[in-house]
Amino acid sequence: MAQAIAFYFLAACILGFAVLVISTKDTVHSVLFLVLDFLFVAALYVLMRAEFLAVIQVLVYAGGIVVLYLFVVMLVNLKRPPEAHQDPHRLSRTGLFLAAAVLLELGFIAFAGGDSGAAPVAASSASPFCAAMTGNTEQVGCLLYTSYLIPFEIASMLLLVAMIGAIVLAKREL
Amino acid sequence: MITPTHYMLLSAALFMIGVIGVVVRRNIIIIFMSIELILNAVNINLIAFSNQLHNATGQVFAVFVIAVAAAEAAVGLGIILAFYRNKETINIDEMNLMRS
């Protein structure tokens, strides 16, 4: 029961702040709502017993990425509102209508589709060695450094390339 | 009782809000933030199934998604800054350099 109350509260906050992110006129306010949204998503991760991911979400998203966004919003000093010029060929309303239709469809499937069953699934693990670990962080770390070592290295390489690319792009002249 | 269906519905709703943001807004910074919302929806889905199946692999994939999101944000914001320096705009309707 307490879990259900927590879920509905967090879900309402996540969706409400997400709507505010895309509907606010002021970009700085939008970034601040994005921080709140990320923090509530982190709380949802805690509810799903993914404590390590929750900490990563707060550190990387709310701490790192959003600061990057704020810097860019401050750096681009807008002399005129970005929404001023409208392309007449742009089909914003059609896109909004289609997205809302998909959302309604999903809601209909959820309520009319009956219970797909919360059948308890037996514990299944890719690696029995890591499943024996106690604690969320230990399990994630064990999988990351045994079964998924090569993807982990590729991700680190991707971050290095992205870092160099961002520096090259943002530099005034080479 | 909260089933994975609830988490999937939340994830789908967050995803569609992100898609609406990408489609409707013209400010490219807000479009990038909508993409972050979409990636968060994906993460919620991954972790919900990881929790349901008692298998930490989904959380490992969520870590990779976060790494890719960080890389995407860094490069994308670099592109925005470079474009703004040349064209003095962040309105995507005016970003038509490559249109024939």
Boltz contact constraints between the chains, C-beta under 6 A:
constraints:
  - contact:
      token1: [A, 3]
      token2: [B, 2]
      max_distance: 6.0
  - contact:
      token1: [A, 4]
      token2: [B, 2]
      max_distance: 6.0
  - contact:
      token1: [A, 7]
      token2: [B, 2]
      max_distance: 6.0
  - contact:
      token1: [A, 11]
      token2: [B, 10]
      max_distance: 6.0
  - contact:
      token1: [A, 15]
      token2: [B, 13]
      max_distance: 6.0
  - contact:
      token1: [A, 18]
      token2: [B, 14]
      max_distance: 6.0
  - contact:
      token1: [A, 18]
      token2: [B, 17]
      max_distance: 6.0
  - contact:
      token1: [A, 18]
      token2: [B, 37]
      max_distance: 6.0
  - contact:
      token1: [A, 21]
      token2: [B, 33]
      max_distance: 6.0
  - contact:
      token1: [A, 22]
      token2: [B, 21]
      max_distance: 6.0
  - contact:
      token1: [A, 22]
      token2: [B, 34]
      max_distance: 6.0
  - contact:
      token1: [A, 27]
      token2: [B, 29]
      max_distance: 6.0
  - contact:
      token1: [A, 30]
      token2: [B, 30]
      max_distance: 6.0
  - contact:
      token1: [A, 34]
      token2: [B, 33]
      max_distance: 6.0
  - contact:
      token1: [A, 41]
      token2: [B, 40]
      max_distance: 6.0
  - contact:
      token1: [A, 45]
      token2: [B, 47]
      max_distance: 6.0
  - contact:
      token1: [A, 48]
      token2: [B, 47]
      max_distance: 6.0
  - contact:
      token1: [A, 48]
      token2: [B, 51]
      max_distance: 6.0
  - contact:
      token1: [A, 49]
      token2: [B, 51]
      max_distance: 6.0
  - contact:
      token1: [A, 50]
      token2: [B, 47]
      max_distance: 6.0
  - contact:
      token1: [A, 50]
      token2: [B, 59]
      max_distance: 6.0
  - contact:
      token1: [A, 53]
      token2: [B, 59]
      max_distance: 6.0
  - contact:
      token1: [A, 53]
      token2: [B, 62]
      max_distance: 6.0
  - contact:
      token1: [A, 60]
      token2: [B, 66]
      max_distance: 6.0
  - contact:
      token1: [A, 60]
      token2: [B, 70]
      max_distance: 6.0
  - contact:
      token1: [A, 65]
      token2: [B, 73]
      max_distance: 6.0
  - contact:
      token1: [A, 68]
      token2: [B, 73]
      max_distance: 6.0
  - contact:
      token1: [A, 68]
      token2: [B, 77]
      max_distance: 6.0
  - contact:
      token1: [A, 72]
      token2: [B, 77]
      max_distance: 6.0
  - contact:
      token1: [A, 76]
      token2: [B, 84]
      max_distance: 6.0
  - contact:
      token1: [A, 76]
      token2: [B, 90]
      max_distance: 6.0
  - contact:
      token1: [A, 82]
      token2: [B, 27]
      max_distance: 6.0
  - contact:
      token1: [A, 82]
      token2: [B, 90]
      max_distance: 6.0
  - contact:
      token1: [A, 82]
      token2: [B, 91]
      max_distance: 6.0
  - contact:
      token1: [A, 83]
      token2: [B, 26]
      max_distance: 6.0
  - contact:
      token1: [A, 85]
      token2: [B, 91]
      max_distance: 6.0
  - contact:
      token1: [A, 85]
      token2: [B, 93]
      max_distance: 6.0
  - contact:
      token1: [A, 87]
      token2: [B, 93]
      max_distance: 6.0
  - contact:
      token1: [A, 92]
      token2: [B, 24]
      max_distance: 6.0
  - contact:
      token1: [A, 95]
      token2: [B, 23]
      max_distance: 6.0
  - contact:
      token1: [A, 96]
      token2: [B, 20]
      max_distance: 6.0
  - contact:
      token1: [A, 96]
      token2: [B, 24]
      max_distance: 6.0
  - contact:
      token1: [A, 99]
      token2: [B, 16]
      max_distance: 6.0
  - contact:
      token1: [A, 99]
      token2: [B, 19]
      max_distance: 6.0
  - contact:
      token1: [A, 99]
      token2: [B, 20]
      max_distance: 6.0
  - contact:
      token1: [A, 102]
      token2: [B, 16]
      max_distance: 6.0
  - contact:
      token1: [A, 103]
      token2: [B, 16]
      max_distance: 6.0
  - contact:
      token1: [A, 106]
      token2: [B, 12]
      max_distance: 6.0
  - contact:
      token1: [A, 110]
      token2: [B, 9]
      max_distance: 6.0
  - contact:
      token1: [A, 116]
      token2: [B, 5]
      max_distance: 6.0
  - contact:
      token1: [A, 118]
      token2: [B, 3]
      max_distance: 6.0
  - contact:
      token1: [A, 121]
      token2: [B, 53]
      max_distance: 6.0
  - contact:
      token1: [A, 123]
      token2: [B, 54]
      max_distance: 6.0
  - contact:
      token1: [A, 124]
      token2: [B, 53]
      max_distance: 6.0
  - contact:
      token1: [A, 124]
      token2: [B, 55]
      max_distance: 6.0
  - contact:
      token1: [A, 125]
      token2: [B, 55]
      max_distance: 6.0
  - contact:
      token1: [A, 126]
      token2: [B, 57]
      max_distance: 6.0
  - contact:
      token1: [A, 139]
      token2: [B, 56]
      max_distance: 6.0
  - contact:
      token1: [A, 140]
      token2: [B, 56]
      max_distance: 6.0
  - contact:
      token1: [A, 140]
      token2: [B, 59]
      max_distance: 6.0
  - contact:
      token1: [A, 140]
      token2: [B, 60]
      max_distance: 6.0
  - contact:
      token1: [A, 143]
      token2: [B, 56]
      max_distance: 6.0
  - contact:
      token1: [A, 143]
      token2: [B, 60]
      max_distance: 6.0
  - contact:
      token1: [A, 144]
      token2: [B, 60]
      max_distance: 6.0
  - contact:
      token1: [A, 148]
      token2: [B, 60]
      max_distance: 6.0
  - contact:
      token1: [A, 155]
      token2: [B, 64]
      max_distance: 6.0
  - contact:
      token1: [A, 155]
      token2: [B, 67]
      max_distance: 6.0
  - contact:
      token1: [A, 158]
      token2: [B, 71]
      max_distance: 6.0
  - contact:
      token1: [A, 159]
      token2: [B, 71]
      max_distance: 6.0
  - contact:
      token1: [A, 162]
      token2: [B, 71]
      max_distance: 6.0
  - contact:
      token1: [A, 162]
      token2: [B, 74]
      max_distance: 6.0
  - contact:
      token1: [A, 162]
      token2: [B, 75]
      max_distance: 6.0
  - contact:
      token1: [A, 165]
      token2: [B, 75]
      max_distance: 6.0
  - contact:
      token1: [A, 166]
      token2: [B, 74]
      max_distance: 6.0
  - contact:
      token1: [A, 166]
      token2: [B, 75]
      max_distance: 6.0
  - contact:
      token1: [A, 166]
      token2: [B, 78]
      max_distance: 6.0
  - contact:
      token1: [A, 169]
      token2: [B, 78]
      max_distance: 6.0
  - contact:
      token1: [A, 169]
      token2: [B, 79]
      max_distance: 6.0
  - contact:
      token1: [A, 169]
      token2: [B, 82]
      max_distance: 6.0
  - contact:
      token1: [A, 170]
      token2: [B, 78]
      max_distance: 6.0
  - contact:
      token1: [A, 170]
      token2: [B, 81]
      max_distance: 6.0
